[in-house]
Amino acid sequence: MTASSDIAAIGERVAAGERLNAADAARLWREASDAQLRRWAAAARARFHPPDRCTYLIMRIINYTNVCVAQCDYCAFYALPGNPEGYVLEREQVFAKIDELLKLGGDLAGFNGGFHPHLTLDYYCDLFAAIRARYGERLEFYALTVAEFLYLADRAKLSLEQTALRLKTAGVRWITGGGAEILTEDFRRRHSKFKYTVEDFFAAQRAILKAGLRTTATMVIGFDESLEERIEHLERVREFQDETGGLASFLCWTYKPFGTKLGGAEVSRREYLRHLALCRLYLDNVERLRTSVLTQNENALEGLLWGADDFDLPIEDEVTQKAGAVIDLDFESLLARVRALGLTPEYRRAAAAAA
């Protein structure tokens, strides 16, 4: 069997529903053509979703504070405690951002700040309870990332399970898989003075699920990670989903390098699309694969032909905007581009369907 026929055999086998291993994934990445990866990923997508349809959300990431002690070298957003540029939003400022989101037709807010050493668990519980009381079922919100949740539990000197239950009592339903970046221990040691281990990360997600909350999986590519590290990340996500079945979706976006200590260059459109296809093929147990308009703009929409089935139309995210992301509020133009790809976009109400 020739090398090309061997690659074709791997791809067709996986598109038919058989499971990739790490060696298979590496070979596909290095040797499969763009046309092959796109075709096989589209076939894998079709096991879960109609080929001519996709879903989307209008959402806002509310960066309630920029004070953080993690000091990740890939972040252009954070301010250390005592920095005069540090801030914490007042509750009325948070409400104003949510009100604007609702006026634009969105119904999902995500909260993302950092490791603020002076914000207590009570602060978060009071804020989220106030949001739930004010907006009820008109709004769903992603309260914290897994990384922030870990830090908050440490600061509160409570177990992960106790912390999750406190948040649930305050009206929280979701804690997202944010803060994953690349889930290898070496990556985390290289890039942050204070970021939790991979084992910590998944322990937190288990506690979140055990408390009856929901969670997601995320990944960011384009730092200095190797192909092997990317595949290890996918393997760990797949194993966790095999174990728990609790990951509602997988979102991959790309590192924005501007203003960061790490610097570097952005990954190309082609590399992002190929990676989305590899994610769809590897993550055979995650139904919803999301493409990132926030970091790839219009290019992300082509990802709907490379295995993705869902996307956000964001109206704000200071973390990525500080590092060079540009947000397009011309939603109709973006949706027209989706239709031009031969797909029918359907709005997926987060508040009604628990995202």
C-alpha positions as CSV (number, residue, x, y, z in Angstrom):
1,M,0.0,0.0,0.0
2,T,1.4,3.4,-0.9
3,A,1.6,6.3,1.5
4,S,-1.2,8.2,-0.1
5,S,-3.5,5.1,-0.1
6,D,-2.6,4.5,3.5
7,I,-3.6,8.1,4.4
8,A,-6.9,7.7,2.5
9,A,-7.6,4.5,4.4
10,I,-7.1,6.2,7.7
11,G,-9.4,9.1,6.8
12,E,-12.2,7.0,5.3
13,R,-12.1,4.7,8.3
14,V,-12.4,7.6,10.8
15,A,-15.0,9.4,8.7
16,A,-17.0,6.2,8.9
17,G,-17.0,6.4,12.7
18,E,-13.9,4.5,13.8
19,R,-11.6,6.1,16.4
20,L,-8.3,7.9,15.6
21,N,-5.3,7.3,17.7
22,A,-2.5,9.9,18.2
23,A,-0.3,8.4,15.5
24,D,-3.2,8.4,13.0
25,A,-3.9,12.1,13.8
26,A,-0.3,13.1,13.3
27,R,-0.1,11.4,10.0
28,L,-3.3,13.0,8.8
29,W,-2.1,16.4,9.8
30,R,1.2,16.0,8.1
31,E,0.2,14.1,5.0
32,A,-3.6,14.5,4.2
33,S,-4.5,17.1,1.7
34,D,-6.8,20.0,2.5
35,A,-9.5,18.4,0.3
36,Q,-9.2,15.1,2.2
37,L,-9.4,16.6,5.7
38,R,-12.4,18.8,4.7
39,R,-14.3,15.9,3.2
40,W,-13.7,13.5,6.1
41,A,-14.5,16.1,8.7
42,A,-17.7,17.0,6.9
43,A,-18.7,13.3,6.9
44,A,-18.0,13.1,10.6
45,R,-20.0,16.2,11.2
46,A,-23.0,14.7,9.3
47,R,-23.2,12.0,11.9
48,F,-24.5,14.6,14.4
49,H,-25.9,17.5,12.3
50,P,-27.7,18.1,8.9
51,P,-25.0,19.0,6.4
52,D,-26.9,22.1,5.2
53,R,-27.6,23.6,8.6
54,C,-25.7,25.3,11.4
55,T,-26.5,27.1,14.6
56,Y,-25.2,30.3,16.2
57,L,-25.5,32.6,19.3
58,I,-25.2,36.3,19.8
59,M,-23.2,36.8,23.0
60,R,-21.0,39.1,25.0
61,I,-18.0,38.3,27.2
62,I,-18.1,40.6,30.2
63,N,-14.6,41.2,31.6
64,Y,-15.7,42.1,35.1
65,T,-12.1,42.8,36.1
66,N,-8.7,42.9,34.6
67,V,-6.8,42.4,37.8
68,C,-5.0,39.0,37.7
69,V,-2.0,37.4,39.3
70,A,-1.5,34.5,36.9
71,Q,0.9,36.5,34.7
72,C,0.4,34.4,31.6
73,D,2.9,35.5,28.9
74,Y,0.3,35.2,26.2
75,C,-2.1,37.7,27.8
76,A,-2.3,41.4,26.9
77,F,-5.2,42.1,29.2
78,Y,-4.2,41.7,32.8
79,A,-3.1,44.2,35.4
80,L,-1.4,43.2,38.6
81,P,-2.9,44.3,41.9
82,G,-2.0,47.9,42.6
83,N,-1.8,48.9,39.0
84,P,-3.7,52.1,38.5
85,E,-5.2,50.6,35.3
86,G,-6.8,47.8,37.2
87,Y,-10.6,47.8,37.5
88,V,-13.6,45.9,38.8
89,L,-16.9,46.7,37.2
90,E,-19.7,48.0,39.3
91,R,-22.9,46.0,39.3
92,E,-24.8,48.6,37.3
93,Q,-22.0,48.5,34.7
94,V,-22.5,44.8,34.3
95,F,-26.3,45.3,34.0
96,A,-25.8,47.9,31.3
97,K,-23.6,45.5,29.3
98,I,-26.3,42.8,29.6
99,D,-29.1,45.2,28.6
100,E,-27.2,46.2,25.5
101,L,-26.7,42.5,24.6
102,L,-30.4,41.9,24.9
103,K,-31.2,44.9,22.7
104,L,-29.0,43.4,20.0
105,G,-30.9,40.1,20.1
106,G,-28.4,38.1,22.2
107,D,-29.1,36.1,25.2
108,L,-25.8,34.7,26.4
109,A,-23.2,36.5,28.5
110,G,-19.9,35.0,29.5
111,F,-17.9,36.2,32.5
112,N,-14.1,36.2,32.3
113,G,-11.7,38.2,34.4
114,G,-8.8,36.5,36.0
115,F,-7.3,35.6,39.4
116,H,-8.2,38.7,41.4
117,P,-6.8,38.1,45.0
118,H,-9.4,40.4,46.7
119,L,-12.7,39.2,45.2
120,T,-14.3,36.7,47.5
121,L,-16.7,33.9,46.8
122,D,-19.5,36.0,48.3
123,Y,-18.8,38.7,45.7
124,Y,-19.3,36.2,42.9
125,C,-22.4,34.6,44.4
126,D,-24.0,38.0,45.1
127,L,-23.3,39.2,41.5
128,F,-24.6,36.0,39.9
129,A,-27.7,35.8,42.1
130,A,-28.5,39.5,41.2
131,I,-28.2,38.7,37.5
132,R,-30.4,35.6,37.8
133,A,-33.0,37.6,39.8
134,R,-33.0,40.6,37.4
135,Y,-33.1,38.7,34.1
136,G,-34.6,35.3,34.8
137,E,-35.0,33.2,31.8
138,R,-34.3,36.0,29.3
139,L,-30.6,35.5,29.7
140,E,-28.2,32.6,30.3
141,F,-24.7,33.3,31.5
142,Y,-21.4,31.4,31.7
143,A,-20.2,32.2,35.2
144,L,-16.4,32.0,35.3
145,T,-14.0,29.7,33.6
146,V,-12.7,26.5,35.1
147,A,-9.4,28.3,35.7
148,E,-11.1,31.1,37.7
149,F,-13.2,28.5,39.5
150,L,-10.1,26.7,40.7
151,Y,-8.6,30.0,42.0
152,L,-11.8,31.0,43.7
153,A,-12.1,27.6,45.5
154,D,-8.5,28.0,46.7
155,R,-9.1,31.6,47.9
156,A,-12.3,30.5,49.7
157,K,-10.5,27.5,51.3
158,L,-13.4,25.3,50.2
159,S,-13.4,22.0,48.3
160,L,-14.2,22.1,44.6
161,E,-17.5,20.4,45.3
162,Q,-18.5,22.9,48.0
163,T,-17.6,25.9,45.8
164,A,-19.6,24.5,42.9
165,L,-22.6,24.0,45.1
166,R,-22.3,27.6,46.5
167,L,-22.4,28.9,42.9
168,K,-25.3,26.7,42.0
169,T,-27.3,28.1,44.9
170,A,-26.6,31.6,43.5
171,G,-28.2,30.7,40.2
172,V,-25.2,29.6,38.2
173,R,-25.8,26.8,35.6
174,W,-22.6,26.9,33.6
175,I,-18.9,27.1,34.2
176,T,-17.0,26.9,30.9
177,G,-13.8,25.2,30.0
178,G,-12.0,28.4,29.6
179,G,-8.4,28.7,30.7
180,A,-7.5,25.4,29.1
181,E,-5.4,26.9,26.3
182,I,-3.2,23.8,25.7
183,L,-3.8,21.0,28.2
184,T,-0.2,19.7,28.7
185,E,1.8,20.2,31.8
186,D,4.9,21.4,29.9
187,F,2.8,24.1,28.1
188,R,1.4,25.4,31.4
189,R,4.8,25.5,33.0
190,R,6.3,27.4,30.1
191,H,3.8,30.2,30.0
192,S,2.3,31.0,33.4
193,K,3.8,31.7,36.8
194,F,0.5,30.5,38.4
195,K,-1.7,28.3,36.3
196,Y,-3.3,25.1,37.5
197,T,-2.1,21.7,36.3
198,V,-4.0,19.6,33.8
199,E,-5.1,17.2,36.5
200,D,-6.4,20.2,38.6
201,F,-8.3,21.4,35.6
202,F,-10.1,18.1,35.0
203,A,-10.7,17.6,38.8
204,A,-12.5,20.9,38.7
205,Q,-14.6,19.9,35.8
206,R,-15.6,16.7,37.5
207,A,-16.7,18.7,40.6
208,I,-18.7,21.1,38.4
209,L,-20.5,18.2,36.8
210,K,-21.1,16.4,40.1
211,A,-22.8,19.5,41.4
212,G,-25.2,19.4,38.5
213,L,-23.7,22.3,36.6
214,R,-22.8,22.2,33.0
215,T,-19.4,22.8,31.3
216,T,-17.7,22.9,27.9
217,A,-14.3,22.2,26.4
218,T,-12.0,24.8,24.8
219,M,-8.6,25.0,23.1
220,V,-6.4,27.8,21.9
221,I,-3.8,27.2,19.2
222,G,-1.0,29.3,17.8
223,F,1.4,29.8,20.8
224,D,4.5,27.7,20.5
225,E,2.8,24.3,21.1
226,S,3.9,21.3,19.1
227,L,1.7,19.1,17.0
228,E,2.1,16.4,19.7
229,E,0.9,18.8,22.4
230,R,-2.2,19.7,20.3
231,I,-3.0,16.0,19.9
232,E,-2.4,15.4,23.6
233,H,-5.0,18.1,24.4
234,L,-7.5,16.4,22.1
235,E,-6.8,13.1,23.6
236,R,-7.4,14.4,27.2
237,V,-10.6,16.0,26.2
238,R,-11.8,12.8,24.5
239,E,-10.9,10.7,27.5
240,F,-12.8,13.1,29.8
241,Q,-15.8,13.0,27.6
242,D,-15.7,9.2,27.5
243,E,-15.6,9.2,31.3
244,T,-18.3,11.8,32.0
245,G,-20.3,12.6,28.9
246,G,-20.5,16.1,30.4
247,L,-19.0,18.4,27.7
248,A,-21.7,20.2,25.9
249,S,-19.4,21.6,23.2
250,F,-15.8,22.1,22.1
251,L,-14.6,25.5,21.0
252,C,-11.2,26.2,19.4
253,W,-9.9,29.7,18.8
254,T,-6.5,31.1,18.0
255,Y,-4.0,33.0,20.0
256,K,-3.8,36.8,19.3
257,P,-0.2,37.9,19.8
258,F,-0.4,41.7,19.8
259,G,0.7,43.4,23.0
260,T,1.7,40.2,24.7
261,K,5.0,39.3,26.3
262,L,5.1,36.1,24.2
263,G,4.5,37.8,20.9
264,G,4.7,35.8,17.8
265,A,2.5,35.6,14.7
266,E,-1.1,34.4,14.2
267,V,-1.8,31.0,12.6
268,S,-3.0,31.2,9.1
269,R,-6.6,30.6,7.9
270,R,-5.5,27.3,6.3
271,E,-3.9,26.0,9.5
272,Y,-7.0,26.9,11.6
273,L,-9.3,25.1,9.2
274,R,-7.2,22.0,9.1
275,H,-7.0,22.0,12.8
276,L,-10.8,22.3,13.1
277,A,-11.1,19.3,10.8
278,L,-8.7,17.3,13.0
279,C,-10.7,18.2,16.1
280,R,-13.9,16.9,14.5
281,L,-12.2,13.7,13.5
282,Y,-10.5,13.1,16.8
283,L,-13.4,14.2,19.1
284,D,-15.8,11.6,18.0
285,N,-17.8,11.8,21.2
286,V,-18.4,15.6,21.3
287,E,-21.4,16.5,19.3
288,R,-21.1,20.3,19.0
289,L,-17.9,21.7,17.5
290,R,-17.7,25.5,17.5
291,T,-15.7,27.8,15.2
292,S,-14.3,31.1,16.5
293,V,-15.6,34.3,14.8
294,L,-14.0,36.2,17.6
295,T,-10.5,35.4,16.6
296,Q,-10.8,34.4,13.0
297,N,-13.6,36.8,11.8
298,E,-15.1,35.8,8.5
299,N,-12.5,33.0,8.0
300,A,-14.1,31.2,10.9
301,L,-17.3,30.7,9.0
302,E,-15.6,28.6,6.4
303,G,-14.9,26.2,9.3
304,L,-18.6,25.2,9.0
305,L,-17.5,23.2,6.0
306,W,-14.5,21.7,7.9
307,G,-16.4,20.0,10.7
308,A,-17.8,22.9,12.8
309,D,-21.5,23.2,13.2
310,D,-21.9,26.2,15.5
311,F,-20.5,29.7,16.1
312,D,-20.8,32.9,18.2
313,L,-21.5,36.4,16.9
314,P,-19.7,38.3,19.8
315,I,-20.2,41.9,20.6
316,E,-17.3,42.3,23.1
317,D,-14.3,40.5,24.6
318,E,-11.7,42.8,26.0
319,V,-9.2,40.0,26.6
320,T,-8.8,39.2,22.9
321,Q,-9.5,42.7,21.7
322,K,-6.5,43.9,23.7
323,A,-4.4,41.4,21.8
324,G,-5.7,42.3,18.4
325,A,-9.1,40.8,17.9
326,V,-11.5,43.0,15.8
327,I,-15.2,42.5,16.4
328,D,-17.7,42.9,13.5
329,L,-21.2,43.9,14.6
330,D,-22.6,43.6,11.0
331,F,-24.3,40.4,11.9
332,E,-26.4,40.3,8.7
333,S,-23.3,40.5,6.6
334,L,-21.8,37.6,8.5
335,L,-25.0,35.5,8.3
336,A,-25.2,36.2,4.5
337,R,-21.7,34.8,4.2
338,V,-22.9,31.6,6.0
339,R,-25.8,31.3,3.5
340,A,-23.3,31.8,0.6
341,L,-21.5,28.7,1.8
342,G,-24.8,26.8,1.2
343,L,-25.8,26.6,4.9
344,T,-28.9,27.8,6.7
345,P,-28.0,29.4,10.0
346,E,-30.5,29.0,12.9
347,Y,-30.3,31.0,16.1
348,R,-29.8,28.8,19.1
349,R,-31.4,30.4,22.2
350,A,-29.0,29.9,25.1
351,A,-31.6,31.0,27.7
352,A,-34.2,28.5,26.4
353,A,-32.0,25.6,25.6
354,A,-29.2,25.9,28.3
355,A,-26.7,26.6,25.5
